[in-house]
Amino acid sequence: MPSFDFLIIGAGAAGLRTALGLAALGRVAVLSKGEATESASDWAQGGIAAVTDFTRDSIAAHLADTLAAGGGLCHRERVEAIVAAGPAVVEELAHWGVPFDRDANGWQLTREGGHSARRVLHVADHTGAAITRTLLAQTRRLATVEILTHTTALDLIQDGERCLGAWVLDAQGRLQAFTARAVILASGGAGQVYRYSSSPKGANGDGLAMAWRAGAELANLEFVQFHPTTLYDPGQPAFLLSEALRGEGAKLRLPSGEAFLEGYDARAELAPRDVVARAMAFEMRQRGIDHLYLDIHEQDCARIRRHFPSIYAHCQERGYDLCREAVPVVPAAHYTCGGIVTKPSGETTLPGLYAVGEAAWTGLHGANRLASNSLLECLVTARAVATHLSGMASMPSAPAAAPSRPDILPPIPSEIARERAHALQGLMWDRVGILRRHEALQQAVDQLTQWGEDGALAAAGVSMDATHTALRNRLQCAWLMARGALARRESRGCHYDADYPDALQPPSDLIQRWGQGQPERRPIVDAGKDASVARIPTSATSGTAR
């Protein structure tokens, strides 16, 4: 029975930064389902939002932009703490060797949707990869940290009310109990419950589902951010076209070549992502088209190629030249704004269990994430977990005796599993997508409930089959998302229900936990400024969104 002081599930930026902070406190295991570089953090193109130019920007402005983008559901004190830590996080990353782009004035800063100033630091258009690989290199130098690749956490191990570890399928396909004094979920979001997603294939909501089955509270899973611009290339893997392109002058256009976003928001291309994605979905539905266009070809070509080398090269590989033509784009599921409820220390409502990164709900994002705040959040909260655990007077020991072996679920035929996964993604895209209606949400909940009553998916225990495990976690996350959306009965941030177009007051978080009846509405007292939803006629949502 492998035993560690700290077990970290997930090897993205949040998990690796947590490992760096805990390495001096004991033995640390970091689990990665694939290679250590296969995470959503590694895919992040745009950058990290932090105030570094105090002559043209301020912490107060970053706070205000985050609150405005969050649709009145941010927790102000949590936002203040995280954005205030931004400058220190950037300096720490630079000290470790992250090669942020510079110009004659210092850091080269760009601007993305919802930001009132240039404050996004970047490494060309592969910032996430530069950060995660720097953190990985730092982590691999530490004798107390072990990174285990192709190792999948299946379920949490509990003793009464405390989390003691996880059941793990190791690289050799063996079921093992990994025990620890504290478990940290850094497992990312659940983008793969949707047909079109910018997330890695492993973004099944594994940590969310495991925490829910263990009884931890989850909040606001109905708020799924759809990135406005992924390359439209049917049959090919999704490829994100960074929001920084719009920050540097790219325009979204109709097939006629007409720019249209000013009709929805005065900020046009620099409006928050929920506004832009919703406007795009409406235009596509109204016109019966599958995609729109992103156009930056009128900007300086040398600057485009210098600032966006990976995007430029990838588009060329798929037959498009950013310097010469507009490229076809569609929105795609991108970020899970809700997650496992955590305190500022990273503690969840289940003792012994912590959560960081996209898997965690911190109160920062509210109903819609401000662009490039996610890398900031995961690094700040990872540091907070390490600070909390190092300051504890005492911690329980890892269990000495092996826990009872869990029930093994019977396998699902691979063809049936693939069919169910495809149907699940289609249902979520059609019924719980960008533009929602109450009746469609009810249909989604009913269908997901029916699928969940399938004994192989609803039974307790673990599966030794990775496809089955992924399907089970996706199904449970999809059910929680749809159930939250049905209960929300308002439009706010990423959640737009044409049957309930107004925002309710006071703003409330929706809390879900295992064995609960309806989601619990929990009013918040320090909410940020309300942001109005995009001006979309109710009649626009009469069909099914693409």
Stockholm file with secondary structure:
# STOCKHOLM 1.0

chainA/1-546         MPSFDFLIIGAGAAGLRTALGLAALGRVAVLSKGEATESASDWAQGGIAAVTDFTRDSIAAHLADTLAAGGGLCHRERVEAIVAAGPAVVEELAHWGVPFDRDANGWQLTREGGHSARRVLHVADHTGAAITRTLLAQTRRLATVEILTHTTALDLIQDGERCLGAWVLDAQGRLQAFTARAVILASGGAGQVYRYSSSPKGANGDGLAMAWRAGAELANLEFVQFHPTTLYDPGQPAFLLSEALRGEGAKLRLPSGEAFLEGYDARAELAPRDVVARAMAFEMRQRGIDHLYLDIHEQDCARIRRHFPSIYAHCQERGYDLCREAVPVVPAAHYTCGGIVTKPSGETTLPGLYAVGEAAWTGLHGANRLASNSLLECLVTARAVATHLSGMASMPSAPAAAPSRPDILPPIPSEIARERAHALQGLMWDRVGILRRHEALQQAVDQLTQWGEDGALAAAGVSMDATHTALRNRLQCAWLMARGALARRESRGCHYDADYPDALQPPSDLIQRWGQGQPERRPIVDAGKDASVARIPTSATSGTAR
#=GR chainA/1-546 SS CCEEEEEEECCSHHHHHHHHHHGGGSCEEEECSSCTTCSHHHHCCSCEECCCCTTTCCHHHHHHHHHHHTTTCCBHHHHHHHHHTHHHHHHHHHHHTCCCCEETTEECEECCTTCSSCCEECSTTCHHHHHHHHHHHHHTTCTTEEEECSCEEEEEEEETTEEEEEEEECTTSCEEEEEEEEEEECCCCCGGGSSSBSSCTTCSCHHHHHHHHTTCCEECTTCEEEEEEEECCTTSCCCBCCTHHHHTTCEEECTTSCBCGGGTCTTGGGSCHHHHHHHHHHHHHHHTCSCEEEECTTSCHHHHHHHCHHHHHHHHHTTCCTTTSCEEEEEEEEEECCEEECCTTSBCSSTTEEECGGGEECSSSTTSCCTTHHHHHHHHHHHHHHHHHHTCSCCCCCCSSCCCCCCBCCCCCHHHHHHHHHHHHHHHHHHSSSSBCHHHHHHHHHHHHHHHTSHHHHSSSBCSCHHHHHHHHHHHHHHHHHHHHHHHCSCBTTBCBTTSCSCCSSCEEEEECTTCSSCEEEECSSBCCCCCCCCCCGGGGSSCCC
#=GC SS_cons         CCEEEEEEECCSHHHHHHHHHHGGGSCEEEECSSCTTCSHHHHCCSCEECCCCTTTCCHHHHHHHHHHHTTTCCBHHHHHHHHHTHHHHHHHHHHHTCCCCEETTEECEECCTTCSSCCEECSTTCHHHHHHHHHHHHHTTCTTEEEECSCEEEEEEEETTEEEEEEEECTTSCEEEEEEEEEEECCCCCGGGSSSBSSCTTCSCHHHHHHHHTTCCEECTTCEEEEEEEECCTTSCCCBCCTHHHHTTCEEECTTSCBCGGGTCTTGGGSCHHHHHHHHHHHHHHHTCSCEEEECTTSCHHHHHHHCHHHHHHHHHTTCCTTTSCEEEEEEEEEECCEEECCTTSBCSSTTEEECGGGEECSSSTTSCCTTHHHHHHHHHHHHHHHHHHTCSCCCCCCSSCCCCCCBCCCCCHHHHHHHHHHHHHHHHHHSSSSBCHHHHHHHHHHHHHHHTSHHHHSSSBCSCHHHHHHHHHHHHHHHHHHHHHHHCSCBTTBCBTTSCSCCSSCEEEEECTTCSSCEEEECSSBCCCCCCCCCCGGGGSSCCC
//
